[in-house]
């Protein structure tokens, strides 16, 4: 369907920009094509813009007539997207356009992530420039790179690159809510020392696959209690130790900030114990279906003959060590906030297990709105790796964003929201990494807020954006800009 999916939707200019963005490949760390597209659009709009060494772009937008002395407002969004697809979907994120589908009041993609995170924010910023009904002071459109896999653009923003007094981050995903705080994060990576031995000749090889899970954003969706494919795979393998299972290949998850939806392993089992293994797996499959019937009802365990023969397997000791490590690594909500009801304070995500040549790499991600708690949980994960004899390292991480209830832009935004929709907005913090914390640190005194339309299941192929909330979101953007323009 693609372009037809957004035809007739309002605001037309915003949906047109979103469609154009969706047709440009933009994986994290591979933003060359979307940056080229933005240069072309900004040149068509006759806007002055500049780029920094990591690829961030800022464009200057002249004020509406009579608003030239208003404070500068930064409209900010990130240009990259999470690239996840269903196992049976053939798609090349480096080259293929996203296929848009309209479905009962929502826009989604065909078997892949949609990229509304944060394509809709970028589209809104570009739409304002062409919108003759938009009233605003001087604007800076800030488009950052690689938000999803390292916040690289925000972390490397050069001093003085932006000069605004206020910043509207359009990367939140809940209609009717303003976000004024976010968690910080850090990744912890473990690398076991793998030893191999010949696969016994009387063993048969199989593929064991966990699939059908919803996955989702490792911050926003961690509270849902959805299944983690790697943890479930580890649980099943732990049962198979009773049949002397050996592992030769293992893979699960794809991104540090996504709950893993699928995981698979190539195992070898003594021929005489295959029937027992099948009984164990069948029982585990029923057990898991019952356990996750409310939050992940499509989960299934597949056990089938391997398509290829591995002459080498991990030694029995290494196989047990890997299984025990998966069993021991924490995953999920660690603590809820004592200050904000319903807010996850601290969590950890067992995100990936991948093979690089003959090596295995475990990727995990920890989040917390309290820095000391973030350090504690990342140290706990590292301790599991250390006890298993793994090498490990932490990334530099990123800071949280401390809420400011007395924020000027918050007060203005609340009034605009109430006047537009005749109700009060929700004021929240988010258990996810927003660029606001980093941008605030690089631009002391800048007043900022984050908001957006309703997006569900971001970072998974089930991602979708609610059409009616996009119109409200855009009206809110214009309303806030108009009120800020009066401050001259």
C-alpha positions as CSV (number, residue, x, y, z in Angstrom):
1,X,0.0,0.0,0.0
2,X,2.7,2.5,1.1
3,X,1.9,6.0,-0.2
4,X,-1.8,5.2,-0.4
5,X,-1.7,4.4,3.3
6,X,-1.3,8.1,4.1
7,X,-3.4,9.7,1.4
8,X,-6.2,11.8,2.7
9,X,-4.7,12.0,6.3
10,X,-4.3,15.3,8.0
11,X,-2.2,17.2,8.5
12,X,-1.4,16.5,4.9
13,X,2.1,18.1,4.8
14,X,3.2,16.1,7.9
15,X,2.1,12.8,6.5
16,X,3.7,13.6,3.2
17,X,7.0,14.3,4.9
18,X,6.7,11.1,6.9
19,X,6.0,9.0,3.8
20,X,9.1,10.6,2.1
21,X,11.3,9.7,5.1
22,X,9.9,6.2,5.3
23,X,11.1,5.6,1.7
24,X,14.8,6.4,2.6
25,X,16.8,3.6,4.4
26,X,18.2,4.9,7.7
27,X,19.6,2.2,10.0
28,X,21.5,3.5,13.0
29,X,25.1,4.3,12.1
30,X,24.1,4.2,8.4
31,X,22.4,7.6,8.0
32,X,24.1,8.7,4.8
33,X,20.9,8.3,2.7
34,X,18.6,10.1,5.1
35,X,21.1,12.9,5.6
36,X,21.3,13.3,1.8
37,X,17.5,13.4,1.7
38,X,17.4,16.1,4.4
39,X,20.0,18.2,2.6
40,X,17.8,18.1,-0.5
41,X,14.6,19.1,1.4
42,X,16.4,21.9,3.3
43,X,17.8,23.3,0.0
44,X,14.3,23.1,-1.6
45,X,13.0,25.1,1.4
46,X,15.8,27.6,1.0
47,X,17.0,27.1,4.6
48,X,20.5,27.8,5.9
49,X,21.9,24.6,7.5
50,X,25.2,23.1,8.7
51,X,26.5,19.7,9.7
52,X,29.0,18.6,12.3
53,X,31.6,15.9,12.1
54,X,29.4,13.1,13.3
55,X,26.5,13.9,10.9
56,X,24.1,16.0,13.0
57,X,22.3,18.7,11.0
58,X,20.9,22.0,12.2
59,X,18.8,24.3,10.0
60,X,17.8,27.9,10.8
61,X,14.2,28.8,10.1
62,X,13.3,32.6,10.0
63,X,10.6,33.8,12.3
64,X,7.0,34.5,11.2
65,X,6.5,38.2,10.4
66,X,6.5,40.3,13.6
67,X,8.0,37.5,15.7
68,X,11.7,38.1,14.9
69,X,12.6,39.1,18.4
70,X,11.1,36.0,20.0
71,X,13.4,33.5,21.7
72,X,14.9,30.8,19.5
73,X,13.2,27.4,19.8
74,X,14.9,24.1,18.8
75,X,12.7,21.4,17.2
76,X,14.6,18.2,17.7
77,X,14.3,14.6,16.5
78,X,16.7,11.8,15.5
79,X,16.9,10.5,12.0
80,X,17.9,6.8,12.5
81,X,15.5,4.0,13.2
82,X,15.6,0.5,14.8
83,X,15.7,-2.2,12.1
84,X,13.7,-5.2,13.2
85,X,11.8,-7.6,11.0
86,X,9.8,-10.8,11.3
87,X,11.8,-14.0,10.7
88,X,9.7,-14.8,7.6
89,X,10.0,-11.3,6.1
90,X,12.4,-10.7,3.3
91,X,13.7,-7.1,3.7
92,X,17.0,-5.2,3.3
93,X,17.1,-2.3,5.7
94,X,20.1,-0.8,3.9
95,X,18.3,-0.5,0.6
96,X,14.5,-1.1,0.8
97,X,11.8,1.5,1.5
98,X,9.4,0.8,4.4
99,X,6.0,-0.4,3.1
100,X,3.3,1.5,5.0
101,X,-0.1,0.0,5.7
102,X,-3.2,1.7,7.1
103,X,-5.0,-0.6,9.5
104,X,-8.1,0.4,11.4
105,X,-6.9,3.9,12.6
106,X,-3.2,3.1,12.7
107,X,-0.2,3.2,10.4
108,X,2.1,0.3,10.5
109,X,4.7,-1.5,8.3
110,X,4.6,-4.8,6.5
111,X,6.6,-7.1,8.7
112,X,9.2,-4.6,9.8
113,X,9.6,-1.8,12.2
114,X,7.8,1.4,11.0
115,X,10.3,4.0,11.9
116,X,7.7,6.4,13.4
117,X,10.3,6.5,16.2
118,X,11.5,9.1,15.4
119,X,10.4,9.7,11.8
120,X,7.2,11.4,12.9
121,X,9.2,14.0,14.9
122,X,11.5,14.8,12.0
123,X,8.4,15.0,9.7
124,X,6.7,17.4,12.1
125,X,9.7,19.7,12.2
126,X,9.9,19.8,8.4
127,X,6.1,20.3,8.2
128,X,6.2,23.5,10.3
129,X,8.5,25.2,7.8
130,X,6.0,24.8,4.9
131,X,2.9,25.4,7.0
132,X,1.4,28.8,6.3
133,X,-0.8,28.5,9.4
134,X,2.2,28.0,11.7
135,X,3.2,31.1,13.8
136,X,6.6,30.9,15.4
137,X,9.7,32.8,16.3
138,X,13.2,31.9,15.0
139,X,13.6,28.1,14.9
140,X,16.5,25.7,14.7
141,X,15.7,22.2,13.4
142,X,18.1,19.8,15.0
143,X,18.3,16.3,13.4
144,X,20.6,14.0,15.3
145,X,22.2,10.7,14.2
146,X,22.5,7.3,15.9
147,X,20.2,7.8,18.8
148,X,19.1,4.2,18.9
149,X,22.4,2.4,19.3
150,X,24.5,4.9,21.2
151,X,23.1,8.4,21.3
152,X,26.2,9.2,19.2
153,X,24.8,12.4,17.7
154,X,23.7,14.0,21.0
155,X,26.9,12.9,22.8
156,X,29.1,14.5,20.2
157,X,27.2,17.7,19.6
158,X,29.7,20.5,19.3
159,X,29.5,23.5,21.6
160,X,27.5,26.3,20.0
161,X,26.0,24.0,17.3
162,X,22.6,25.1,18.5
163,X,21.7,28.4,20.3
164,X,18.0,28.0,21.2
165,X,16.5,29.1,24.5
166,X,13.9,26.3,24.4
167,X,13.9,22.8,23.0
168,X,10.9,20.6,22.0
169,X,12.0,17.0,21.7
170,X,9.4,15.1,19.7
171,X,10.5,11.6,20.5
172,X,8.0,10.5,23.1
173,X,5.2,8.0,22.3
174,X,2.1,8.8,24.3
175,X,-0.7,11.2,23.3
176,X,-1.7,13.5,26.1
177,X,1.5,13.3,28.1
178,X,4.5,15.7,28.5
179,X,7.8,14.1,29.6
180,X,10.1,16.0,31.8
181,X,12.6,13.4,32.8
182,X,14.2,10.1,31.6
183,X,16.4,7.3,32.8
184,X,20.1,7.0,32.1
185,X,21.6,3.8,30.7
186,X,24.7,1.7,30.3
187,X,25.5,-1.5,28.4
188,X,27.4,-4.5,29.9
189,X,29.0,-6.9,27.4
190,X,30.3,-10.4,28.3
191,X,32.6,-12.6,26.3
192,X,33.2,-16.2,27.3
193,X,36.3,-18.1,26.4
194,X,34.9,-20.8,24.0
195,X,36.5,-24.2,23.7
196,X,35.5,-26.7,21.1
197,X,35.6,-30.5,20.8
198,X,34.6,-33.0,18.1
199,X,30.8,-33.6,18.0
200,X,30.4,-37.3,19.0
201,X,29.5,-39.5,15.9
202,X,26.5,-41.1,17.7
203,X,24.9,-37.6,18.3
204,X,22.2,-36.1,16.1
205,X,22.0,-32.4,15.4
206,X,18.9,-30.2,15.7
207,X,17.8,-26.6,15.7
208,X,16.0,-25.4,18.8
209,X,14.2,-22.1,18.1
210,X,12.2,-19.8,20.4
211,X,9.9,-17.5,18.3
212,X,6.6,-15.7,18.2
213,X,7.3,-13.2,21.0
214,X,6.3,-9.6,20.8
215,X,9.6,-8.1,22.0
216,X,9.5,-4.4,22.1
217,X,11.4,-1.4,23.6
218,X,13.6,-2.5,26.4
219,X,12.7,0.6,28.4
220,X,9.1,1.4,27.6
221,X,7.9,-2.2,27.3
222,X,10.0,-3.9,30.1
223,X,7.1,-3.4,32.5
224,X,4.8,-5.6,30.4
225,X,6.5,-8.8,31.5
226,X,6.8,-10.1,28.0
227,X,9.0,-13.1,27.2
228,X,12.7,-12.8,26.5
229,X,13.6,-15.3,23.8
230,X,17.2,-15.8,25.1
231,X,16.0,-16.5,28.7
232,X,13.5,-19.0,27.4
233,X,16.1,-20.6,25.2
234,X,18.3,-20.9,28.3
235,X,15.5,-22.5,30.3
236,X,14.9,-25.1,27.6
237,X,18.6,-25.9,27.3
238,X,18.8,-26.2,31.0
239,X,16.2,-29.0,30.9
240,X,18.1,-30.7,28.0
241,X,21.2,-31.1,30.2
242,X,19.4,-34.3,31.3
243,X,20.0,-35.7,27.8
244,X,23.7,-34.5,27.6
245,X,23.0,-31.7,25.2
246,X,25.9,-30.0,23.4
247,X,25.8,-26.6,21.8
248,X,27.6,-25.6,18.6
249,X,25.9,-22.4,17.5
250,X,23.8,-19.9,19.4
251,X,22.0,-16.6,18.3
252,X,19.4,-14.4,19.9
253,X,18.1,-10.9,19.8
254,X,19.4,-8.2,17.5
255,X,19.6,-4.8,19.3
256,X,20.7,-3.6,22.7
257,X,17.5,-1.6,23.2
258,X,15.0,-4.2,22.1
259,X,13.6,-7.2,24.1
260,X,14.7,-10.2,22.1
261,X,11.8,-11.8,20.2
262,X,13.6,-14.8,18.7
263,X,16.6,-17.0,19.7
264,X,18.0,-20.2,18.2
265,X,20.6,-22.7,18.9
266,X,22.2,-25.7,17.1
267,X,22.4,-28.6,19.5
268,X,23.6,-32.2,19.4
269,X,21.9,-34.9,21.3
270,X,22.7,-38.7,21.7
271,X,20.6,-40.7,19.2
272,X,19.3,-42.9,22.0
273,X,18.0,-39.8,23.9
274,X,16.3,-37.9,21.1
275,X,12.8,-39.2,22.0
276,X,13.3,-38.1,25.6
277,X,14.6,-34.7,24.4
278,X,11.4,-34.3,22.3
279,X,9.3,-35.0,25.3
280,X,11.2,-32.5,27.4
281,X,10.8,-29.8,24.7
282,X,7.1,-30.6,24.1
283,X,6.4,-30.2,27.9
284,X,8.4,-27.0,28.1
285,X,6.5,-25.6,25.1
286,X,3.1,-26.2,26.8
287,X,4.5,-24.7,30.0
288,X,5.7,-21.5,28.3
289,X,2.5,-21.1,26.4
290,X,0.6,-21.2,29.7
291,X,3.0,-18.9,31.5
292,X,2.8,-16.2,28.8
293,X,-0.7,-16.7,27.6
294,X,-1.7,-13.2,28.6
295,X,1.3,-11.1,27.5
296,X,2.9,-13.3,24.8
297,X,0.3,-15.8,23.6
298,X,2.0,-16.5,20.2
299,X,5.2,-17.9,21.7
300,X,6.3,-21.3,20.4
301,X,9.3,-23.6,20.7
302,X,10.4,-25.3,17.5
303,X,12.6,-28.4,17.5
304,X,13.7,-29.7,14.1
305,X,16.6,-31.5,12.4
306,X,19.5,-29.2,11.6
307,X,19.9,-28.1,8.0
308,X,23.7,-28.3,8.3
309,X,26.2,-30.5,10.1
310,X,28.6,-29.0,12.7
311,X,31.6,-31.2,13.2
312,X,32.6,-29.2,16.3
313,X,30.6,-28.4,19.4
314,X,31.3,-26.4,22.6
315,X,32.9,-28.7,25.2
316,X,30.5,-30.1,27.7
317,X,31.9,-27.7,30.4
318,X,31.5,-24.7,28.2
319,X,27.9,-25.8,27.2
320,X,27.0,-25.9,30.8
321,X,28.6,-22.6,31.6
322,X,26.8,-20.8,28.8
323,X,23.4,-22.3,29.9
324,X,24.1,-21.4,33.6
325,X,25.0,-17.9,32.6
326,X,21.8,-17.4,30.6
327,X,19.9,-18.8,33.6
328,X,21.7,-16.5,36.0
329,X,21.6,-13.2,34.1
330,X,18.9,-10.9,35.5
331,X,16.3,-9.6,33.1
332,X,13.3,-7.3,33.6
333,X,12.2,-4.7,36.2
334,X,14.5,-4.5,39.1
335,X,12.8,-1.6,41.0
336,X,9.8,0.7,40.7
337,X,10.0,4.4,41.4
338,X,9.1,5.5,44.9
339,X,8.3,9.0,43.7
340,X,6.3,8.5,40.5
341,X,3.6,5.9,40.6
342,X,3.8,3.3,37.8
343,X,7.3,4.4,36.7
344,X,10.0,1.8,36.4
345,X,13.1,3.1,38.2
346,X,15.6,0.4,37.3
347,X,15.7,-2.5,34.8
348,X,18.0,-4.7,32.8
349,X,17.6,-6.3,29.4
350,X,19.4,-9.5,28.3
351,X,19.4,-8.2,24.7
352,X,21.6,-10.3,22.5
353,X,23.8,-13.3,22.2
354,X,25.8,-13.5,19.0
355,X,28.6,-15.4,17.4
356,X,31.6,-13.7,15.8
357,X,33.6,-16.4,14.2
358,X,34.0,-18.9,16.9
359,X,33.5,-16.4,19.7
360,X,30.2,-15.7,21.6
361,X,29.2,-12.2,22.8
362,X,26.5,-11.5,25.3
363,X,24.9,-8.0,25.1
364,X,23.0,-6.5,28.0
365,X,21.5,-3.1,28.7
366,X,20.8,-1.5,32.1
367,X,18.6,1.6,32.8
368,X,17.8,3.7,35.9
369,X,16.6,7.1,36.8
370,X,19.0,7.0,39.7
371,X,22.7,6.9,38.8
372,X,23.8,4.8,41.8
373,X,21.1,2.2,41.0
374,X,22.3,2.1,37.4
375,X,25.8,1.4,38.5
376,X,24.6,-1.3,40.9
377,X,22.6,-3.3,38.4
378,X,25.3,-3.0,35.8
379,X,27.8,-4.3,38.4
380,X,25.5,-7.1,39.2
381,X,25.4,-8.2,35.6
382,X,29.1,-7.9,35.4
383,X,29.4,-10.1,38.5
384,X,27.5,-12.9,36.8
385,X,29.9,-12.7,33.8
386,X,32.9,-12.6,36.2
387,X,31.7,-15.7,38.1
388,X,31.4,-17.6,34.8
389,X,34.9,-16.6,33.9
390,X,33.9,-14.3,31.1
391,X,35.7,-11.2,30.0
392,X,33.4,-8.2,30.3
393,X,33.3,-4.4,29.7
394,X,30.9,-1.5,30.3
395,X,30.1,1.2,27.8
396,X,30.4,4.8,28.8
397,X,26.6,5.1,29.2
398,X,24.5,8.2,29.1
399,X,23.0,10.4,31.7
400,X,19.4,10.7,32.9
401,X,17.3,13.9,32.7
402,X,16.2,15.3,36.0
403,X,12.6,16.6,36.1
404,X,12.0,20.3,36.5
405,X,8.4,20.9,37.6
406,X,9.0,24.7,37.5
407,X,10.0,24.6,33.8
408,X,8.8,27.7,31.9
409,X,8.2,25.6,28.7
410,X,6.2,23.1,30.8
411,X,3.9,25.7,32.1
412,X,3.3,27.2,28.6
413,X,2.8,23.7,27.1
414,X,0.3,22.7,29.8
415,X,-1.8,25.9,29.1
416,X,-1.7,25.3,25.4
417,X,-2.8,21.7,25.9
418,X,-5.7,22.6,28.1
419,X,-6.9,25.4,25.8
420,X,-6.7,23.0,22.8
421,X,-8.2,19.9,24.3
422,X,-10.1,21.1,27.3
423,X,-8.3,18.8,29.7
424,X,-5.1,18.6,31.7
425,X,-2.1,16.7,30.2
426,X,-0.3,14.0,32.1
427,X,3.2,15.0,33.4
428,X,5.6,12.1,33.3
429,X,9.1,10.8,33.3
430,X,10.0,7.9,31.0
431,X,12.0,4.7,31.6
432,X,14.0,5.2,28.4
433,X,16.9,7.2,27.2
434,X,16.0,10.5,25.6
435,X,18.5,12.8,24.1
436,X,17.3,15.6,26.4
437,X,19.6,14.6,29.3
438,X,22.6,14.9,27.1
439,X,21.5,18.1,25.3
440,X,20.7,19.8,28.6
441,X,24.2,19.0,29.8
442,X,25.7,20.5,26.7
443,X,23.5,23.5,26.7
444,X,23.1,24.6,30.4
445,X,20.0,26.7,31.0
446,X,18.1,25.4,27.9
447,X,14.5,24.7,28.9
448,X,13.1,21.6,27.3
449,X,10.2,19.2,27.1
450,X,9.4,15.9,25.2
451,X,6.1,14.8,23.7
452,X,4.7,13.0,20.7
453,X,1.7,11.0,19.3
454,X,0.8,7.5,20.4
455,X,3.2,4.9,19.2
456,X,2.9,1.3,20.3
457,X,5.4,-1.6,20.2
458,X,8.3,0.6,19.1
459,X,11.5,-1.4,18.2
460,X,9.5,-4.3,17.0
461,X,7.7,-5.3,13.7
462,X,4.4,-4.6,15.5
463,X,5.3,-0.9,15.8
464,X,2.3,1.3,14.9
465,X,1.3,4.9,15.2
466,X,-2.3,6.1,15.9
467,X,-3.5,8.4,13.2
468,X,-5.8,10.6,15.2
469,X,-3.1,11.4,17.7
470,X,-0.8,12.6,15.0
471,X,-3.1,15.5,14.2
472,X,-3.4,16.4,17.9
473,X,0.4,16.2,18.3
474,X,0.9,18.6,15.4
475,X,-1.7,21.1,16.7
476,X,0.1,21.0,20.0
477,X,3.5,21.7,18.3
478,X,2.1,24.7,16.5
479,X,0.2,25.9,19.7
480,X,3.4,25.8,21.8
481,X,5.4,27.5,19.1
482,X,2.8,30.3,18.9
483,X,2.8,31.0,22.6
484,X,6.6,30.9,22.8
485,X,6.7,33.4,19.9
486,X,4.8,35.9,22.1
487,X,7.7,36.0,24.5
488,X,9.6,38.8,22.7
